[in-house]
Protein backbone atom coordinates (compact mmCIF):
# COMPACT_ATOMS: atom_id res chain seq x y z
CA UNK A 1 0.00 0.00 0.00
CA UNK A 2 2.89 2.33 0.89
CA UNK A 3 4.47 1.77 -2.52
CA UNK A 4 1.19 2.53 -4.25
CA UNK A 5 0.88 5.81 -2.35
CA UNK A 6 4.51 6.60 -3.11
CA UNK A 7 3.91 6.00 -6.83
CA UNK A 8 0.80 8.18 -6.71
CA UNK A 9 2.71 10.96 -4.93
CA UNK A 10 5.55 10.61 -7.46
CA UNK A 11 3.16 11.05 -10.39
CA UNK A 12 1.42 14.09 -8.86
CA UNK A 13 4.62 15.85 -7.79
CA UNK A 14 6.29 15.13 -11.13
CA UNK A 15 3.46 16.95 -12.93
CA UNK A 16 3.61 19.76 -10.39
CA UNK A 17 7.33 20.46 -10.82
CA UNK A 18 6.84 20.91 -14.56
CA UNK A 19 5.20 24.22 -13.64
CA UNK A 20 7.98 25.22 -11.21
CA UNK A 21 11.38 26.75 -11.79
CA UNK A 22 13.81 27.46 -8.95
CA UNK A 23 11.21 26.89 -6.24
CA UNK A 24 11.58 25.25 -2.81
CA UNK A 25 9.51 22.12 -2.12
CA UNK A 26 8.37 21.37 1.43
CA UNK A 27 7.58 17.68 1.97
CA UNK A 28 5.11 18.53 4.73
CA UNK A 29 3.38 21.16 2.62
CA UNK A 30 3.21 18.82 -0.37
CA UNK A 31 1.82 16.09 1.86
CA UNK A 32 -1.05 18.31 2.99
CA UNK A 33 -1.61 19.73 -0.49
CA UNK A 34 -1.98 16.38 -2.24
CA UNK A 35 -3.50 14.61 0.79
CA UNK A 36 -0.90 11.83 0.94
CA UNK A 37 1.13 10.89 4.01
CA UNK A 38 4.54 12.39 4.76
CA UNK A 39 6.54 9.16 4.23
CA UNK A 40 5.19 8.33 0.73
CA UNK A 41 5.73 11.97 -0.33
CA UNK A 42 9.29 11.90 0.99
CA UNK A 43 9.92 8.62 -0.89
CA UNK A 44 8.55 10.22 -4.07
CA UNK A 45 10.81 13.26 -3.61
CA UNK A 46 13.84 11.03 -3.03
CA UNK A 47 13.04 9.21 -6.29
CA UNK A 48 12.68 12.47 -8.21
CA UNK A 49 15.96 13.64 -6.71
CA UNK A 50 17.73 10.44 -7.82
CA UNK A 51 16.36 11.04 -11.33
CA UNK A 52 17.80 14.55 -11.32
CA UNK A 53 14.45 16.34 -11.68
CA UNK A 54 14.72 18.02 -8.27
CA UNK A 55 17.67 18.69 -5.95
CA UNK A 56 17.98 17.81 -2.27
CA UNK A 57 19.21 20.27 0.34
CA UNK A 58 20.41 18.14 3.29
CA UNK A 59 18.50 19.02 6.45
CA UNK A 60 16.29 21.50 4.60
CA UNK A 61 14.28 19.80 1.85
CA UNK A 62 14.13 19.90 -1.93
CA UNK A 63 14.01 22.49 -4.67
CA UNK A 64 13.28 22.61 -8.38
CA UNK A 65 16.48 23.82 -10.09
CA UNK A 66 16.33 26.58 -12.66
CA UNK A 67 16.76 25.10 -16.13
CA UNK A 68 19.69 26.41 -18.14
CA UNK A 69 20.39 25.98 -21.83
CA UNK A 70 23.32 23.66 -21.07
CA UNK A 71 20.86 21.20 -19.50
CA UNK A 72 19.07 20.81 -22.86
CA UNK A 73 22.37 20.15 -24.62
CA UNK A 74 23.36 17.42 -22.16
CA UNK A 75 19.99 15.68 -22.38
CA UNK A 76 19.96 15.56 -26.18
CA UNK A 77 23.63 14.61 -26.42
CA UNK A 78 22.75 11.48 -24.44
CA UNK A 79 19.60 10.83 -26.48
CA UNK A 80 21.53 11.11 -29.74
CA UNK A 81 24.46 8.92 -28.73
CA UNK A 82 22.62 6.10 -26.96
CA UNK A 83 19.40 6.32 -28.98
CA UNK A 84 21.20 6.19 -32.29
CA UNK A 85 23.36 3.26 -31.15
CA UNK A 86 20.31 1.24 -30.07
CA UNK A 87 18.36 2.15 -33.21
CA UNK A 88 21.24 1.02 -35.42
CA UNK A 89 21.65 -2.26 -33.51
CA UNK A 90 18.00 -3.32 -33.72
CA UNK A 91 17.20 -1.97 -37.19
CA UNK A 92 17.44 -5.33 -38.96
CA UNK A 93 14.89 -6.84 -36.55
CA UNK A 94 12.21 -4.21 -37.27
CA UNK A 95 9.18 -5.66 -39.06
CA UNK A 96 5.94 -4.41 -40.58
CA UNK A 97 4.32 -5.08 -37.21
CA UNK A 98 6.70 -2.58 -35.62
CA UNK A 99 5.98 -0.07 -38.39
CA UNK A 100 2.26 -0.42 -37.61
CA UNK A 101 2.85 0.05 -33.87
CA UNK A 102 4.98 3.15 -34.45
CA UNK A 103 2.34 4.55 -36.80
CA UNK A 104 -0.33 3.96 -34.16
CA UNK A 105 1.74 5.84 -31.57
CA UNK A 106 2.08 8.70 -34.04
CA UNK A 107 -1.68 8.79 -34.60
CA UNK A 108 -2.23 9.01 -30.85
CA UNK A 109 0.23 11.91 -30.70
CA UNK A 110 -1.85 13.70 -33.35
CA UNK A 111 -5.06 12.99 -31.43
CA UNK A 112 -3.74 14.39 -28.15
CA UNK A 113 -2.07 17.35 -29.82
CA UNK A 114 -5.47 18.39 -31.18
CA UNK A 115 -6.79 18.25 -27.61
CA UNK A 116 -3.74 20.21 -26.37
CA UNK A 117 -3.11 17.33 -23.97
CA UNK A 118 0.68 17.59 -23.77
CA UNK A 119 0.96 14.90 -21.09
CA UNK A 120 -0.50 12.18 -23.32
CA UNK A 121 1.28 13.62 -26.36
CA UNK A 122 4.56 13.00 -24.55
CA UNK A 123 3.35 9.59 -23.35
CA UNK A 124 3.09 8.30 -26.92
CA UNK A 125 6.25 10.07 -28.01
CA UNK A 126 8.04 8.15 -25.26
CA UNK A 127 6.44 4.88 -26.39
CA UNK A 128 7.67 5.59 -29.94
CA UNK A 129 11.29 5.97 -28.91
CA UNK A 130 11.34 3.34 -26.17
CA UNK A 131 10.06 0.67 -28.57
CA UNK A 132 13.60 0.46 -29.99
CA UNK A 133 15.05 0.11 -26.48
CA UNK A 134 12.64 -2.67 -25.54
CA UNK A 135 13.66 -4.54 -28.69
CA UNK A 136 17.32 -4.10 -27.73
CA UNK A 137 16.35 -5.59 -24.36
CA UNK A 138 18.94 -4.01 -22.08
CA UNK A 139 17.20 -3.14 -18.81
CA UNK A 140 19.84 -0.57 -17.82
CA UNK A 141 19.48 1.24 -21.16
CA UNK A 142 15.68 1.14 -20.89
CA UNK A 143 15.67 2.63 -17.39
CA UNK A 144 18.23 5.28 -18.28
CA UNK A 145 16.47 6.34 -21.47
CA UNK A 146 13.12 6.42 -19.68
CA UNK A 147 14.66 8.85 -17.20
CA UNK A 148 16.43 10.88 -19.90
CA UNK A 149 13.22 11.24 -21.90
CA UNK A 150 11.43 12.48 -18.78
CA UNK A 151 14.18 15.06 -18.48
CA UNK A 152 13.71 16.14 -22.08
CA UNK A 153 9.97 16.57 -21.46
CA UNK A 154 10.83 18.52 -18.32
CA UNK A 155 12.86 20.81 -20.59
CA UNK A 156 9.89 21.12 -22.93
CA UNK A 157 7.55 22.14 -20.09
CA UNK A 158 9.95 24.95 -19.21
CA UNK A 159 9.46 26.66 -22.55
CA UNK A 160 6.59 28.84 -23.75
CA UNK A 161 6.28 26.61 -26.83
CA UNK A 162 5.54 23.31 -25.05
CA UNK A 163 2.06 23.11 -26.57
CA UNK A 164 2.92 24.90 -29.82
CA UNK A 165 0.90 23.01 -32.42
CA UNK A 166 3.13 23.75 -35.43
CA UNK A 167 6.33 22.73 -33.65
CA UNK A 168 4.84 19.49 -32.40
CA UNK A 169 3.36 18.73 -35.83
CA UNK A 170 6.90 19.02 -37.18
CA UNK A 171 8.03 16.39 -34.66
CA UNK A 172 5.21 14.07 -35.76
CA UNK A 173 6.17 14.55 -39.43
CA UNK A 174 9.76 13.64 -38.54
CA UNK A 175 8.47 10.45 -36.93
CA UNK A 176 6.66 9.67 -40.19
CA UNK A 177 9.94 10.00 -42.08
CA UNK A 178 11.67 7.59 -39.70
CA UNK A 179 8.78 5.13 -40.07
CA UNK A 180 8.87 5.45 -43.87
CA UNK A 181 12.52 4.47 -44.11
CA UNK A 182 12.08 1.64 -41.62
CA UNK A 183 9.33 0.31 -43.91
CA UNK A 184 11.67 0.65 -46.90
CA UNK A 185 14.46 -1.16 -44.97
CA UNK A 186 16.71 1.81 -45.71
CA UNK A 187 18.95 1.80 -42.65
CA UNK A 188 21.17 4.70 -43.70
CA UNK A 189 18.26 7.08 -44.34
CA UNK A 190 16.35 5.94 -41.25
CA UNK A 191 19.35 6.68 -39.02
CA UNK A 192 19.89 10.02 -40.75
CA UNK A 193 16.24 10.97 -40.11
CA UNK A 194 16.52 9.78 -36.50
CA UNK A 195 19.52 12.03 -35.88
CA UNK A 196 17.81 14.96 -37.64
CA UNK A 197 14.80 14.44 -35.38
CA UNK A 198 17.00 14.65 -32.27
CA UNK A 199 18.74 17.77 -33.59
CA UNK A 200 15.42 19.43 -34.42
CA UNK A 201 13.91 18.52 -31.03
CA UNK A 202 16.83 20.14 -29.27
CA UNK A 203 16.58 23.22 -31.48
CA UNK A 204 12.83 23.54 -30.86
CA UNK A 205 13.26 23.37 -27.09
CA UNK A 206 16.14 25.84 -27.10
CA UNK A 207 14.12 28.23 -29.26
CA UNK A 208 11.23 27.98 -26.80
CA UNK A 209 13.61 28.58 -23.90
CA UNK A 210 14.98 31.72 -25.54
CA UNK A 211 11.44 32.90 -26.29
CA UNK A 212 10.56 32.43 -22.63
CA UNK A 213 13.59 34.46 -21.53
CA UNK A 214 12.74 37.25 -23.94
CA UNK A 215 9.13 37.22 -22.74
CA UNK A 216 10.22 37.44 -19.10
CA UNK A 217 12.34 40.51 -19.87
CA UNK A 218 9.29 42.24 -21.38
CA UNK A 219 7.11 41.70 -18.31
N, C-alpha and C positions, 0 to 999 in steps of 0.2 A: 504493500500500500504506500509505504514511504517513497519507494522508487517511482511509483505512478505520480505521486504529488510532486516529486522533484522534476520529473519530465514535463509535467503540466506547467510548473513554475518556470522551467527553462524556456519552454515555448513562448510563454507570455512575456517574459523579461526580454527575450531575444527580439521580439517584435517591438517592444518598448524602446530598446536602445537604438533602434534604427532611426528614431526621431530625436535622439539626443546627440550632443556633441560637446565634449569637455565638461560633462556634468557629473556630480557626485551621486552615488547610489547608496542609500541606507538600506541594509537588509531588513531592519525592523519596520521601516516605513514601507518598503516594498511588500513585506509580509501582510501588513494591514491593508494596503491598497488593493492587493490581488486576492486577499482573503485565503491565504495559504500559510501554514505554520512556518515559524522561523527557520527550523532545521532544513526542510525541503528547499526553501528559498536560498539559504546559504549554500546548500549543495549545488543548486542551479547556478549560482554566481561563481562558485569555484570552477564549475565546468566551463562556463563562458570565459573565465579568466584563463584557463588552460588552453582554450581555443584561440586566445588572443583578441577576443572581441571586447573585453573590458580589462582593466588593470586593477590589481589589488594593492592597497596601501596597508601594510602590516599594522594591526592595532587600531586602524581607522575604518576601513571598509573598502569600497570599490569606486571606480570612476570610469566614465566613458571617455577614452582619449580623443582628442581632436584629430581628425583625419588630415594628413598632409599628402601632397601629390606623390611623394616618394613611396608612400604606402601602396598606391595604385600600381606603380611600376613593379614593386616587389611581388605583388599578388599575380600580376599577369606574366611576369618573367617565369614564375613557377608553373603557371597554367600552360604556357607555351612549351617549356622544356619537357615537363613530365607528360602533359597531355599529348603532345606530338609524338613522343616516344611510344606511348601506349597505343595510340591510333595506328602508328606505322606497324607495330608488332602484330596487332589483331586484324589488320586490314584484309588479309587473305581468307579469314574465317567469316567475314561478313556475307550474309545471304540476303535474298529477297525478303525473307521474313524480318530481318533487321531493318531493311529499308522501309518496310511497311510500319514497323514500330516507331522508327524515327519520324516518319511522316505524320503519324498519329500524334506524337508529342508536339510536333510543329503546329498541327491543326488546333490542339488545345491551347498552345501559346497565343494563336490568333484569336481564339474564342475569349480568353481571359483579358487579352489586350483591349478588345472591344468594350469589355466591361470595366476597364481601368482597374482590374484586380491584379496588382503587381505581385502580390504574394504568390498566387497560383501561376502567374506568368513565369516567375522564377522557378517555381516547383517543377514545371515541365521543361524548362531550359536545363535545369540540373539533371533531370532524368535523361535528356538527350545526350549530354556529355558523359554522364556516369555509365551509360550503357557500354561504352567502350572499355571502361575500367572493370566492370563486372565480367565482361568477356575475357579480359586479361587475367582476372581472378587472383589478384594479389591484395589481400585484405589490408595491408599497410597502405598501399597506394590508394585503395578505395577510401579508407578513413581519412587520409591526408587530403585527397582531392575534394572530398565532401566538405571538409573544413575550409579549404582554400576557396571553394566556390561560395560558401557562406560569406567569406570575407569579401569576395568580389561583389556580392549582392549588397553587403554592408556598405561598400564604397558607392554603389549605385544609389542607395537610399540617401546618401549624403549630398547628392547633387540635385539641382532644381529640375533636371531633365529625366528623373527616374521613371516617370510615367509618360514621357514624350512619345507620342504615337509613331511619328515618322522615324525616329531613331530606333525604336524597337521593331518596327516593320523591317528596317534595314537588316537587323540581326536575324529576323526570321527568313528573309530572302537569302542571307548568307548560309543559313542552315540548309535551305533548299539546294543551293549550289553544292554543298558537301554531299548531300543525299544523292544528287544527280550523278556525281562522279563515283560514288560508291556503287550505284546501280550499273554504271558503265564499266566497273572494275578498273577504273583509271586511277591507280594508286598515286601517281605523281601529282595529278591535278587535284585529287581529293585532299592530299596533304597540303598542297599550296593554298587551297581554299580554307582549310582548317586554320593555317597560320594567319592568313589574311583576316579571318574572323576574329581571332584573338587580338590582332593588332588594332582592328577597327573597334572592338569592344573597349579596349584600353583608351583609345582616342576619344570615344564617345563619353566615357566616364570622366576623363580629364577635362574635356570641353565643358561638361556639365558642372564640374568642380570650379572651373574658372568663371563660368557664368554666375555661380552662386556667390563667389567672392566679389565679383563686380557688382552684383545686386546688393550685397551687404554694405558695400561702400556708398551706395546711393541712398540707403535708408537713413 
